[in-house]
Amino acid sequence: MSAQIIIENASLKFRIYRNPSPGLKETVIRRFTKNQSSQSVIEFDALKNINLSLCGGNRLGILGLNGAGKSTLLKMIVGIYPPYAGDIHVQGKITPMIELGTGFDYELSGRENIYLNGALLGRSYKQMKQLEPEIIEFSELGEMIDLPIKYYSSGMQGRLAFSIGAIVDPEILLLDEIFAAGDAHFVQKAMKRLTELLNASQIVVLVSHNLEQIKLLCNEAIVLHKGSIVAHGEPAEMEEFYMKNIVHLEAVTA
């Protein structure tokens, strides 16, 4: 099966809910500032009219300032955030390496968290049962795997999170500022595994502030700004556009 991602005029709104019963502090601040709106819900456009078509061989890098909508776009592709307008069609098995470890339950053991995170990634219990030995071996946690992860160091947590996310060969690989946590040996092993994942994937979408990484790994790039795609082309050209038209102008007007 040939992997494919087609996004047509997709938009996403977020809602911010104000406190309907503000306390004394909030009431006083509101009274003595210009923000006296009684509106309880504020909507803003997180992504606006996104159009993308990716197929086998595409390696897409996403550039943008913090808050531009880069990670949100990945989550919309996965289906975490369904668009309120437009269409998204995804064909192929997705491996989303996004915010690894955020679904951990710190009271559960490392082994139990393997199954919990597997479920969050859309994998069945049977799949995770088959993958469990390989995940534990790759993480190098040994007997520590049965301790609650609240006793893990940040490096150990990172190793477990990476091992869970990186153990299955994907058809579509989504990467969001991935870095390998741990000692030099594990970092080297993790980078080798990432390279294998990149080579095995039909489609790769990479979010990174490391412009050299995007030029090295991607064959095309987009620039996201305030929720919209403002440029799409070769990675080197997009880096130049991003630095000149986004980063420089933001610095001048700041």
LOSE-260150 format. One record per residue (C-alpha): residue number from 1; residue in one letter; x, y, z. Coordinates in Angstrom, 3 decimals, padded with zeros to 6 digits. Layout:
<sites>
{site NUM; a; {X; Y; Z}}
...
</sites>
This chain:
<sites>
{site 1; m; {000.000; 000.000; 000.000}}
{site 2; s; {001.324; 003.430; -000.947}}
{site 3; a; {001.218; 005.934; 001.917}}
{site 4; q; {-000.469; 009.258; 001.339}}
{site 5; i; {-001.456; 012.401; 003.219}}
{site 6; i; {-003.894; 014.806; 001.566}}
{site 7; i; {-005.012; 017.935; 003.421}}
{site 8; e; {-007.563; 020.155; 001.721}}
{site 9; n; {-008.470; 023.587; 003.121}}
{site 10; a; {-008.237; 022.278; 006.687}}
{site 11; s; {-008.707; 024.736; 009.524}}
{site 12; l; {-008.662; 024.295; 013.279}}
{site 13; k; {-010.042; 026.485; 016.024}}
{site 14; f; {-009.196; 026.425; 019.702}}
{site 15; r; {-011.379; 027.764; 022.477}}
{site 16; i; {-010.238; 029.541; 025.615}}
{site 17; y; {-012.767; 029.439; 028.443}}
{site 18; r; {-012.759; 032.345; 030.860}}
{site 19; n; {-013.574; 031.790; 034.508}}
{site 20; p; {-017.371; 032.272; 034.714}}
{site 21; s; {-017.106; 033.022; 038.444}}
{site 22; p; {-013.960; 035.119; 038.887}}
{site 23; g; {-012.615; 035.722; 042.344}}
{site 24; l; {-012.011; 039.103; 043.956}}
{site 25; k; {-008.511; 039.424; 042.479}}
{site 26; e; {-009.689; 038.755; 038.915}}
{site 27; t; {-012.677; 041.102; 039.338}}
{site 28; v; {-010.503; 043.998; 040.535}}
{site 29; i; {-007.942; 043.469; 037.781}}
{site 30; r; {-010.665; 043.353; 035.140}}
{site 31; r; {-012.296; 046.509; 036.492}}
{site 32; f; {-009.092; 048.560; 036.420}}
{site 33; t; {-007.810; 047.346; 033.048}}
{site 34; k; {-009.137; 047.723; 029.551}}
{site 35; n; {-010.049; 044.040; 029.442}}
{site 36; q; {-013.597; 044.280; 030.762}}
{site 37; s; {-015.157; 041.834; 028.322}}
{site 38; s; {-017.742; 039.535; 029.860}}
{site 39; q; {-017.266; 037.020; 027.056}}
{site 40; s; {-016.806; 033.578; 028.620}}
{site 41; v; {-015.407; 031.825; 025.511}}
{site 42; i; {-012.793; 033.131; 023.112}}
{site 43; e; {-012.054; 031.341; 019.843}}
{site 44; f; {-008.889; 031.682; 017.814}}
{site 45; d; {-007.652; 030.101; 014.612}}
{site 46; a; {-004.865; 027.644; 015.346}}
{site 47; l; {-004.555; 026.565; 011.693}}
{site 48; k; {-006.048; 028.265; 008.642}}
{site 49; n; {-006.755; 026.793; 005.201}}
{site 50; i; {-003.955; 024.202; 005.219}}
{site 51; n; {-003.357; 022.459; 001.888}}
{site 52; l; {-000.762; 019.688; 001.547}}
{site 53; s; {-000.342; 016.601; -000.602}}
{site 54; l; {002.344; 014.084; 000.399}}
{site 55; c; {003.100; 010.651; -001.017}}
{site 56; g; {005.872; 008.073; -000.962}}
{site 57; g; {009.322; 009.658; -000.956}}
{site 58; n; {008.246; 012.996; 000.535}}
{site 59; r; {010.372; 014.237; 003.423}}
{site 60; l; {008.678; 017.415; 004.643}}
{site 61; g; {010.249; 019.823; 007.119}}
{site 62; i; {008.115; 022.364; 008.979}}
{site 63; l; {009.651; 025.710; 009.967}}
{site 64; g; {008.027; 028.327; 012.169}}
{site 65; l; {008.262; 030.344; 015.342}}
{site 66; n; {006.923; 029.042; 018.650}}
{site 67; g; {003.138; 029.113; 018.488}}
{site 68; a; {003.014; 029.047; 014.674}}
{site 69; g; {001.042; 025.786; 014.675}}
{site 70; k; {003.771; 023.259; 013.815}}
{site 71; s; {003.023; 020.659; 016.490}}
{site 72; t; {-000.703; 021.329; 016.124}}
{site 73; l; {-000.485; 020.427; 012.434}}
{site 74; l; {001.120; 017.081; 013.288}}
{site 75; k; {-001.601; 016.387; 015.832}}
{site 76; m; {-004.259; 017.225; 013.271}}
{site 77; i; {-002.700; 014.737; 010.828}}
{site 78; v; {-002.710; 012.046; 013.544}}
{site 79; g; {-006.338; 012.790; 014.388}}
{site 80; i; {-005.836; 014.137; 017.906}}
{site 81; y; {-007.347; 017.439; 016.741}}
{site 82; p; {-010.003; 016.962; 014.029}}
{site 83; p; {-010.369; 020.018; 011.757}}
{site 84; y; {-013.510; 022.088; 012.087}}
{site 85; a; {-013.396; 022.773; 008.327}}
{site 86; g; {-011.797; 021.043; 005.362}}
{site 87; d; {-010.702; 017.438; 004.902}}
{site 88; i; {-007.755; 015.239; 005.871}}
{site 89; h; {-007.167; 011.891; 004.188}}
{site 90; v; {-004.387; 009.653; 005.511}}
{site 91; q; {-003.514; 006.318; 003.953}}
{site 92; g; {-000.884; 004.260; 005.745}}
{site 93; k; {000.246; 003.360; 009.260}}
{site 94; i; {001.337; 006.429; 011.242}}
{site 95; t; {004.020; 006.411; 013.920}}
{site 96; p; {003.743; 009.752; 015.755}}
{site 97; m; {006.857; 010.574; 017.765}}
{site 98; i; {005.259; 013.628; 019.314}}
{site 99; e; {005.792; 014.722; 022.924}}
{site 100; l; {007.174; 011.317; 023.867}}
{site 101; g; {006.403; 010.272; 027.417}}
{site 102; t; {003.639; 012.811; 028.049}}
{site 103; g; {001.172; 009.941; 028.543}}
{site 104; f; {003.206; 008.296; 031.310}}
{site 105; d; {001.496; 007.460; 034.583}}
{site 106; y; {004.195; 007.977; 037.203}}
{site 107; e; {002.579; 005.603; 039.679}}
{site 108; l; {002.764; 002.713; 037.200}}
{site 109; s; {005.842; 000.660; 036.432}}
{site 110; g; {007.863; 001.038; 033.269}}
{site 111; r; {006.399; -002.230; 031.993}}
{site 112; e; {002.822; -001.067; 032.633}}
{site 113; n; {003.573; 002.234; 030.907}}
{site 114; i; {004.676; 000.330; 027.805}}
{site 115; y; {001.109; -000.918; 027.413}}
{site 116; l; {-000.434; 002.424; 028.366}}
{site 117; n; {001.641; 004.350; 025.804}}
{site 118; g; {001.081; 001.642; 023.233}}
{site 119; a; {-002.669; 002.127; 023.586}}
{site 120; l; {-002.243; 005.894; 023.188}}
{site 121; l; {-000.324; 005.218; 019.958}}
{site 122; g; {-003.205; 003.078; 018.688}}
{site 123; r; {-001.538; -000.304; 019.168}}
{site 124; s; {-003.359; -003.356; 020.498}}
{site 125; y; {-002.479; -005.293; 023.644}}
{site 126; k; {-001.431; -008.215; 021.451}}
{site 127; q; {000.966; -006.002; 019.481}}
{site 128; m; {002.502; -004.573; 022.639}}
{site 129; k; {002.853; -008.042; 024.166}}
{site 130; q; {004.925; -009.060; 021.156}}
{site 131; l; {006.975; -005.853; 021.236}}
{site 132; e; {007.510; -005.722; 025.012}}
{site 133; p; {010.802; -007.726; 025.139}}
{site 134; e; {012.311; -005.674; 022.301}}
{site 135; i; {011.280; -002.383; 023.920}}
{site 136; i; {012.775; -003.380; 027.282}}
{site 137; e; {015.981; -004.580; 025.649}}
{site 138; f; {016.358; -001.381; 023.606}}
{site 139; s; {015.711; 000.851; 026.641}}
{site 140; e; {018.420; -000.964; 028.629}}
{site 141; l; {016.357; -000.563; 031.817}}
{site 142; g; {016.720; -004.203; 032.870}}
{site 143; e; {015.161; -004.957; 036.259}}
{site 144; m; {014.240; -001.281; 036.680}}
{site 145; i; {011.403; -001.848; 034.196}}
{site 146; d; {009.181; -003.104; 037.050}}
{site 147; l; {009.739; -000.045; 039.279}}
{site 148; p; {007.249; 002.863; 039.219}}
{site 149; i; {008.662; 005.415; 036.814}}
{site 150; k; {008.405; 008.149; 039.462}}
{site 151; y; {011.725; 006.703; 040.642}}
{site 152; y; {013.305; 006.987; 037.178}}
{site 153; s; {015.750; 009.711; 036.282}}
{site 154; s; {014.794; 011.999; 033.385}}
{site 155; g; {017.265; 010.098; 031.218}}
{site 156; m; {015.642; 006.762; 032.045}}
{site 157; q; {012.197; 008.161; 031.283}}
{site 158; g; {013.463; 009.493; 027.971}}
{site 159; r; {014.992; 006.148; 027.065}}
{site 160; l; {011.735; 004.318; 027.788}}
{site 161; a; {009.636; 006.864; 025.864}}
{site 162; f; {011.936; 006.712; 022.851}}
{site 163; s; {012.031; 002.907; 022.899}}
{site 164; i; {008.226; 002.672; 022.894}}
{site 165; g; {007.845; 005.155; 020.033}}
{site 166; a; {010.700; 003.915; 017.861}}
{site 167; i; {010.231; 000.151; 017.927}}
{site 168; v; {007.734; -000.222; 015.029}}
{site 169; d; {008.660; 000.496; 011.409}}
{site 170; p; {006.164; 003.095; 010.176}}
{site 171; e; {004.780; 003.932; 006.762}}
{site 172; i; {004.293; 007.534; 007.856}}
{site 173; l; {006.683; 008.966; 010.441}}
{site 174; l; {005.863; 012.198; 012.297}}
{site 175; l; {008.726; 013.695; 014.294}}
{site 176; d; {008.429; 016.671; 016.638}}
{site 177; e; {011.744; 017.983; 018.008}}
{site 178; i; {012.963; 014.459; 018.738}}
{site 179; f; {016.138; 014.127; 020.746}}
{site 180; a; {017.654; 011.102; 022.409}}
{site 181; a; {017.977; 011.215; 026.184}}
{site 182; g; {020.578; 009.274; 028.093}}
{site 183; d; {024.282; 008.612; 028.076}}
{site 184; a; {026.472; 008.844; 024.979}}
{site 185; h; {026.055; 005.142; 024.212}}
{site 186; f; {022.253; 005.350; 024.197}}
{site 187; v; {022.246; 008.601; 022.215}}
{site 188; q; {024.330; 006.940; 019.521}}
{site 189; k; {022.040; 003.907; 019.448}}
{site 190; a; {018.918; 006.083; 019.328}}
{site 191; m; {020.249; 008.170; 016.447}}
{site 192; k; {021.023; 004.986; 014.523}}
{site 193; r; {017.461; 003.788; 015.118}}
{site 194; l; {016.070; 007.158; 013.994}}
{site 195; t; {018.055; 006.864; 010.772}}
{site 196; e; {016.586; 003.388; 010.211}}
{site 197; l; {013.065; 004.750; 010.795}}
{site 198; l; {013.637; 007.615; 008.363}}
{site 199; n; {014.911; 005.250; 005.685}}
{site 200; a; {012.070; 002.763; 006.217}}
{site 201; s; {009.255; 005.329; 006.160}}
{site 202; q; {007.423; 006.209; 002.970}}
{site 203; i; {006.553; 009.687; 004.245}}
{site 204; v; {008.363; 011.731; 006.895}}
{site 205; v; {007.106; 014.986; 008.416}}
{site 206; l; {009.660; 016.687; 010.662}}
{site 207; v; {009.163; 019.653; 012.991}}
{site 208; s; {012.452; 021.143; 014.140}}
{site 209; h; {014.075; 024.436; 015.077}}
{site 210; n; {017.332; 022.940; 013.825}}
{site 211; l; {017.484; 024.313; 010.293}}
{site 212; e; {020.538; 022.242; 009.391}}
{site 213; q; {018.661; 019.103; 010.406}}
{site 214; i; {015.779; 019.970; 008.092}}
{site 215; k; {018.137; 020.676; 005.188}}
{site 216; l; {019.915; 017.377; 005.819}}
{site 217; l; {016.871; 015.118; 006.242}}
{site 218; c; {014.138; 016.732; 004.124}}
{site 219; n; {013.583; 017.218; 000.390}}
{site 220; e; {010.934; 019.927; 000.831}}
{site 221; a; {009.784; 022.323; 003.528}}
{site 222; i; {006.977; 024.665; 004.482}}
{site 223; v; {007.001; 027.791; 006.594}}
{site 224; l; {004.106; 028.131; 009.031}}
{site 225; h; {003.283; 031.572; 010.422}}
{site 226; k; {000.323; 032.341; 012.662}}
{site 227; g; {-001.421; 029.153; 011.591}}
{site 228; s; {-001.000; 029.561; 007.821}}
{site 229; i; {001.422; 028.114; 005.287}}
{site 230; v; {003.193; 031.181; 003.904}}
{site 231; a; {005.823; 029.408; 001.797}}
{site 232; h; {006.525; 025.941; 000.368}}
{site 233; g; {009.621; 024.806; -001.524}}
{site 234; e; {013.171; 023.495; -001.296}}
{site 235; p; {014.558; 023.345; 002.280}}
{site 236; a; {017.437; 025.775; 001.585}}
{site 237; e; {015.070; 028.298; -000.021}}
{site 238; m; {012.597; 027.960; 002.847}}
{site 239; e; {015.359; 028.523; 005.398}}
{site 240; e; {016.307; 031.757; 003.647}}
{site 241; f; {012.660; 032.847; 003.432}}
{site 242; y; {012.058; 031.983; 007.090}}
{site 243; m; {015.092; 033.852; 008.384}}
{site 244; k; {014.480; 036.942; 006.214}}
{site 245; n; {010.704; 037.266; 006.293}}
{site 246; i; {009.766; 035.772; 009.659}}
{site 247; v; {012.642; 035.702; 012.142}}
{site 248; h; {014.220; 039.032; 011.100}}
{site 249; l; {010.916; 040.918; 010.888}}
{site 250; e; {009.764; 039.564; 014.263}}
{site 251; a; {013.054; 040.714; 015.824}}
{site 252; v; {012.700; 044.199; 014.282}}
{site 253; t; {009.094; 044.680; 015.461}}
{site 254; a; {009.650; 043.164; 018.925}}
</sites>
